[in-house]
Amino acid sequence: MAKRKAKKPASRAAGKGAAQKKSPARKAAAKSSARKKIESRGRAAAPVKQARRKQRIAISHQREEDFKADGLRAYAQYRDLGIAAATGGLAQAHVIRLIGPCNPEEVSKLHFHDVDFQMVYVLKGWVKTYMEGQGETMMQQGSAWTQPPRIRHMILDYSDDVELLEVILPAEFKTVELTT
């Protein structure tokens, strides 16, 4: 059997580094810095999951007496669908009837809502809107749209029979009217 020769390192420095054992102080320093790197990369604080609000069933049947003129706009009647109470304020939904004929001097005021989500669906009639970045849009029965949080918008015109379904999160929010 032939003896194998031990391989010599390619350079003296490489051989010395590979063969040399780390001193306890160097081991501790290397271990310490390695641990810090792992901790800073891999141990980010986990997002805190909020407890869901207790919800209950909400049932609402259409009744004329449920339309009230006690909402955000004087030219509208609102039918609360009971969503705010059922979700503990998580969301709000209502049917809005805009009272005709449209008076642009009263209606066409640029504003925004401080909300997390807003969606509108045209149940009946039509409404002409302006939304920043979108411009003027004619919405008719079956049209739906979302309005991103704090988007500047206004109603320009509407039919005498318009009814809208609006869903907003959260139920309580601030509306800011802007001067042009």
N, C-alpha and C positions, 0 to 999 in steps of 0.2 A: 504494500500500500504506500502510495506517495504522500509525503507530508505536504500540507498546504502552507503556503507562506502567508503570514498575516499581512494585510494590506496596510500600507503606510498612508497617513493622511496626505492630501494634496499639498497642503502648506503647513508650516509649523504652527501658525496662529490658529488655524482651524483645528488641528490636532490637540492643541493645548486647551482650547475652549470646550471641545467635546469630551475630553478625558477629565477635565477638571470638574470637581463637584462643587456645588454652590455652598457657600458658607451659610450657617443658620441665619445670619443677619440678612444676607441676600435673598434667601428663601422667604423670609418673613416679609421683606419689602415687595417681592414679586407677588406673593400671595395677597398682600394687602391691596396693591394696586389692581390686581385682577378682580378681586372681590368688589372694589369700588366701581369698576367698569360694568360689571354684571348688574350691580344694584342700580346704577343710574340708567341703564338701558332696559332692563327687564322688570323693574318693580315700580312701574308708574301706578299712581293711586287709581284704584278701580272706581268707575263712575258710580255714584250713589243712586240707586234705583229708588225713585219715589213710590211710596205706597199708593195704590190706585184708590181713588175716591169710591166710596160705596155708591152703587147705582141701583136704581129700581126701574120697573117698567113704567113707561109713560104712554098712555093711550089718549088720543084727542080726536073727537069726531067734529066735523064741520057743523057749526051752529052760528047763525047770523049774529046772535047776541054776544058772541065771543070776540068780535072785532071791536077793538077799543082805540080811541084817539089819544092814548096816553103814552105814546112811544117817543122815539127820538125826533121825529119830524111832525110838524103841525098839519102838513098836507097829506098825512098817511094814517091809515088805521091798521092796527097790528092784532093778529090772533096768535097768542102765545101757545106753543104746542106742548108745554110742560117739560121740555128737555132740561132747562136750567135747574129746576127743582129735582128732577129725577137723577141728574148727574152731579149734584152737589156743586154746581157752578162751573163744571168742566166745559160745557157747551151750551149754546142757546140756539133755538130754532123757532122761527115764526113765519106766518104768512103775512105779507104786506099788501094792502090795497092802497094804491096812490089815488088820491081824490082828484077827479078831473073837473074842469079842463086844467091842463098844466099851465102854471104861471111861472115862466122862466125867471122872473125877478125874485120869486120866493124860493124856487127849486134849485136853480143853477148856481150853487155856491161850492167853490172848490174846497175840499176837506179831505181828511184821512182819519182812519180808525186805528188805534193802537191795539191791534189784535194779533193772535198767532195764526189764525186761519179764518177766511171768509169765503163763502160760496153762495152764489145766487142762481136760482132757476126760475125761468118765466113760466108760470102756470097758465096764464091767460093774457091776451093783448100783446103790447110791445112797449119797449122802453129804449130810448136813445141815450147812450152814456158816453162820457169822456173818461179815459184812464191814461195817466201819464205813461208815456212809452208805447201806448197802443193807439191813442187818438180816439176819434169818434167811432162808435160801433152801434149798429141797430140790432137790438136783441128782440126776438119774437117768441111766441109760444113754442116751448121746447128748447130754447137756447139756455145755456148754462155758462157760468164763468166763475173763476176764482179771482180774488183781488189779493195780491201779496200784502203782507203787513206794511202798514204806513204808506201805501201807494196813494198818491193824490188822484182824486176822481170827483166826478159830479154827474148828476142826471141833467140832461139837456131838454128832454121832452118825453112824453109818454101818452099812451091811449087812455081814454076815459075808463076803460074796463080792465086795466092792467092789475094782475096779481102776481106776486113774487114769493118764492120760498127762499128764505135766507137762513144759513147755518153759520154760526160764528163761535170761535174759541178764543178766549174763555167767555163765559156768559156776561161778566162785567168787564167793560172796557171804556176807554176814553175816546171821544171824538173831538178832533181839532179842526175848526173852520179857519181857512186861510184867506187873507186879503190879497187881491190880485193887483 
